[in-house]
Structures are given as structure tokens and as C-alpha cells.
Amino acid sequence: MFKHITQFTAVRGTFVGLVALGIACGLVACGKEEAKPSETADAAKATEVKAEKTAAASGITVTSEKWGEADGKTINLYTLKNSKGMTVQAINWGAYITSVIVPDKNGNFEEVTIGYDTWEEYYNDNSYSGPIVGRFGNRIAKGKFTIDGVEYNVTRNNGGPNNDINQLHGGLKGLHKRAWDAKQVKNGVEMSYLSPDGEEGYPGNLNIKLTITLNESNELRLDYEATTDKKTPVNLTWHAYFNLSGNMQRDIEGHLLTMAADKTTPVDDTLIPYGNLASVEGTPFDFQAPTAIGKNIRVADEQLKKGGGQDKEYGGYDHNWVFSEWDGSLKNQVTLYDPESGRYMDIYTEEPAIQFYAGNFMDGSVKARGGKPVNHRYGMALEPQHFPDSPNHPNFPNTILAPGETYQTTSVYKFGVK
């Protein structure tokens, strides 16, 4: 059991369900001719130039270039780089973070996320290779939930042989398939999107803002904010596939994972939580101490097998871990380390849980940068968020945003070597 307050609370402006101390809580580009710049566009450009100069003075450079068009908007590729050479790229299609390049222990700069070479590939991506997902990241059972006695039915795109049982990551055309507005800001880029009332079945006009920044400590910071005019579920997260080996040189089974999480939310055959919490002690789900991802991934375990994928006998990880100590403040809850390259990534988050997916379904059919196939377990997702299917579980931390409230949450990804 755990306690929570079913509202958005003013803890450092963060939307949280408070937990008692010591108690656990879980791609086609259009070749259209560019229009002549308007005075408004000129003013916006001047603002971006000013932001770029300010960022450069602090050691962080921010540049942009046109990459394509979609939904009547220009899609730009934004590049953030610090004086140490760490580089982050993002586009305002789906708010994808398309690239993260950091050094290994020998000073070799390489890519540590899975992505593509071209705009067209991102436009047609169906693998969630780097976007912000929502309105509700993760799954909603049977694509329905009830708010104040009103049942809402959202699009269903996951589960079963026809992928039509549950909703996953905001639906058929969630935030990852929308053109966002964007502008350069100090040390990064700010993206915004108005998700209209009824989009993918969700109630309310949801105004979303995401600020992506980089600093000199090799920290990639994501600040999320949202407001609504009707009660609606909100659970936003960055869906990246990480591989710290660099340029996807080998699978992630040798990576050591540490999570400050002593419980998970057990799931059914379609990965919907039953509603209870289960201890990780004595199970393949215990990552409280640094543990190789491949160490226990091939043991007979009912929950592990539900992760499915290429390994028909054992399955794999695709579950929600609940942080042991969560109070809504920014904490280092997860560390991923690749001993061979020496790279590590610390995840600081204000969220109560994280979804860890071990690349179970990766089978080489998707081609990443340079046409390189994404083979089995050549990437892994670590998604800080609230629990899956929270709108249907009143005992889970609240995810319903109401008018007059502001959804605010931050996650930081810090890279280094050792």
C-alpha cells in the first residue's frame, strides 16, 4: 500500500502524488516552396539569433537548419553543443531528440542513442526512436478511462494480434506524429504544441511546452509543462533507445543497470498492470545494485516472459519499476554503465517510476544510421514516468490534470566516463 494525494500539488511546481517516506509508490518530406518571411517570422528569427549568441557566450552553441516540412510547418534540426564536445540534436516533429554524442573513456565521441540519417526516416518512424510520447506515455487498458463519471474512449494501437486492445504512447497519431512549434532559447530549444480537445479521444485543449537544454556538465535537461481546460490524463516522457557502447557496436546485455526501485507493477499478458506492487527481492527484476542486463534475462519467470519478443522461451524486460524513495524532487534514480566504453548515464527525475524495455522485439528489420540493422537487444529504453494505466487505478499516483493546475516535471540525463 502507499498513500497519495489525487491532485496536482505545489511541490516545487511539480505534479506529484505525495508518497509517505519509506513507502513505495512505480516518416515523407514535402518539397513545398518556402513562403516569404513575414515581419513576425523576422522577429522570431531575431529572437533565435539573440538566444544563439547568449548560449555561445556561456559555452553552449545552439544552431538550426531546415530539415523538411510537415503539417504546414517547417521542420528544423536543432543542434546543441557544449565546449567539451557533447552534442545533442532535436527536431520539432514529434519533439524527437535525434542524437546524443558523448565521449568514451579514451575520448572517442560516438552516438549513444538509436536513430536515423534523414528527415524522411523520422517522419515514417514507427519504432518510437527518440520522440516525446503522450498525451499518456505507456499503456491505457482497453483504450478507455473515466473522469467524474464520464467514460472516454481513446484510440487503440497496441495489444493482441491486431494491436487493437489498448492504447500505447498517446495513440495512432500521438504527440510523436505532430509538428510542434519551436524557438531557440538560452542553451537549448523550446518546443510547444496545442493538442486540441478530442485529439486521439482525449478531453480538453492541452497546451504543452518542452524545454530541451544542455550544460557544461554534460547534462541533457528536459523540462515539461502543460495546462488544460478540461480534466485529462497527462504522462509525458522521452522515448529514446540507449546503447552506451557507441555507434551501436554491441548489444546492451553487458551494460550494468542500477535503479533505486524495490518494487514493480506486475502486468497481464498485454502489459497492463494488475494494480498491485511486487517486491523485486529474489527476482530477475532486482537492479538495486549494479547488475548486468543480461545476467538474469534468461531465467524462467512468469513476469519476465510477458515481456515477449524474439526470445519465445524467456521474454525480456518491459516493465515499470517503482522508485523506493520518491517525494517529487529531482533525484538520481537510475544509472546505466557500459564497462567496456567506460560511459555512464545518470538519470535524475521527479517522476515516481521508470519503464525499462530491453529491446525484446528488435530483430534487425529496422535500419538505423548508415543502414545498420537494429538487432536483438541493441538498444534499451529507460522512460521516467508515472505508472502505466494510472487513470484506471485510483491507488496509483494521480495523472489527471485539471483546469487551473500546471503539469510540471523535469528529467536530466547526465553523461560521463569512469
Summary of the structure (lengths in Angstrom):
residues: 418
radius of gyration: 20.4
end to end distance: 38.5
largest distance: 64.3
contacts: 1492
relative contact order: 0.18
helix: 10%
strand: 37%
